[in-house]
Amino acid sequence: MNTEELEIKQLETKYFRLKEKDEKEAFAILVQLADKWPTYSYQVELADWYEHGRGTEKDEKKAFELVQYVYNHSSVSPYDRSQEDAAYALAYYLRNGIGCEKDPERATRIMQNLNDANDRLYEMLTR
């Protein structure tokens, strides 16, 4: 394990230990994890914290921007659920106007695109 991997592992351990005890400190660690983690999974989790104001001021617009970024920059993978999690969150935000204008049609398209991508991935993996 290299130095960066060790640092990330230590941050993760600290985050999971603190997230129910000290939300402010856990939020600060989550910001670091979202920046350092090689996938987008912690960015999706960070969006949830912004949406609900956990450890920071509530910022639904920032939450929306984070999940939209992850949705646009990641891909469906059997090894990483961040794109799928971002799609669900983004569709939810769009359907309910959280941090954005309501757009139920776009929310439906996002979910259909996710279903199509999951179907293609399943077909590829089961050949």
C-alpha positions in Angstrom: 0.0 0.0 0.0 1.5 3.3 -1.0 1.4 6.5 1.1 -1.7 8.0 -0.7 -3.7 4.7 -0.3 -2.7 4.6 3.4 -3.8 8.2 3.9 -7.2 7.5 2.3 -7.7 4.4 4.4 -6.9 6.4 7.6 -9.4 9.1 6.5 -12.1 6.5 5.8 -11.6 4.9 9.2 -11.8 8.3 10.9 -14.9 9.3 8.9 -16.8 6.1 9.7 -15.9 6.5 13.3 -17.0 10.1 13.5 -20.0 10.4 11.2 -22.6 9.6 13.9 -20.7 11.4 16.7 -19.2 14.6 15.3 -20.9 15.6 12.1 -18.8 18.8 11.6 -15.5 16.9 11.8 -16.9 14.0 9.7 -18.0 16.5 7.1 -14.5 18.0 6.9 -13.1 14.5 6.4 -15.7 13.6 3.8 -14.7 16.7 1.8 -11.1 15.3 1.8 -12.3 11.8 0.8 -14.4 13.2 -2.0 -11.3 15.0 -3.3 -8.9 12.0 -3.0 -11.0 8.9 -3.6 -10.4 7.4 -7.1 -14.1 7.0 -7.8 -17.0 9.4 -7.3 -18.8 7.5 -4.5 -17.8 10.0 -1.7 -18.9 12.9 -3.8 -22.4 11.4 -4.0 -22.4 10.9 -0.2 -21.1 14.5 0.2 -24.1 15.7 -1.8 -26.4 14.0 0.6 -24.7 15.8 3.5 -25.2 19.2 1.7 -28.8 18.4 0.9 -29.6 17.7 4.6 -27.3 20.2 6.2 -25.3 17.5 8.1 -22.0 19.0 9.4 -22.4 22.1 7.3 -25.1 24.6 6.2 -27.8 23.1 4.0 -27.0 23.8 0.4 -29.4 22.0 -2.0 -27.9 23.7 -5.0 -24.4 22.4 -4.2 -25.9 18.9 -3.6 -27.6 19.1 -7.1 -24.3 20.3 -8.7 -22.3 17.4 -7.2 -24.7 14.6 -8.3 -25.0 16.2 -11.7 -21.2 16.3 -12.0 -20.9 12.7 -11.0 -23.7 11.6 -13.3 -22.0 13.4 -16.2 -18.4 12.2 -15.5 -18.7 8.6 -14.3 -20.0 5.5 -16.0 -22.0 2.4 -15.1 -19.6 -0.2 -13.7 -19.9 -3.5 -11.8 -17.1 -2.2 -9.6 -18.4 1.3 -8.7 -22.0 2.3 -8.0 -21.4 6.0 -8.0 -22.9 6.6 -11.4 -26.0 4.7 -10.5 -26.3 6.4 -7.1 -25.9 9.8 -8.8 -28.6 9.0 -11.4 -31.1 8.1 -8.6 -30.2 11.2 -6.7 -30.3 13.5 -9.8 -33.6 12.1 -10.9 -35.0 12.6 -7.3 -33.7 16.2 -7.2 -35.1 17.0 -10.7 -38.5 15.4 -9.9 -38.8 17.4 -6.7 -37.0 20.6 -7.6 -34.3 20.2 -5.0 -31.5 22.6 -5.8 -32.9 23.1 -9.3 -36.1 23.7 -11.3 -38.4 20.8 -11.4 -37.9 18.7 -14.5 -39.8 15.4 -14.3 -39.2 14.6 -18.0 -35.5 14.8 -17.6 -35.7 12.7 -14.4 -37.5 10.0 -16.4 -34.9 10.1 -19.2 -32.1 9.8 -16.6 -33.7 6.7 -15.1 -34.4 5.2 -18.6 -30.8 5.8 -19.6 -29.6 4.1 -16.4 -31.8 1.1 -17.0 -30.6 0.8 -20.6 -26.9 1.1 -19.4 -27.5 -1.6 -16.8 -29.1 -3.9 -19.3 -26.1 -3.5 -21.7 -23.7 -4.1 -18.8 -25.6 -7.2 -17.8 -25.6 -8.6 -21.4 -21.9 -7.9 -21.7 -21.1 -9.7 -18.4 -23.3 -12.7 -19.0 -22.0 -13.6 -22.5 
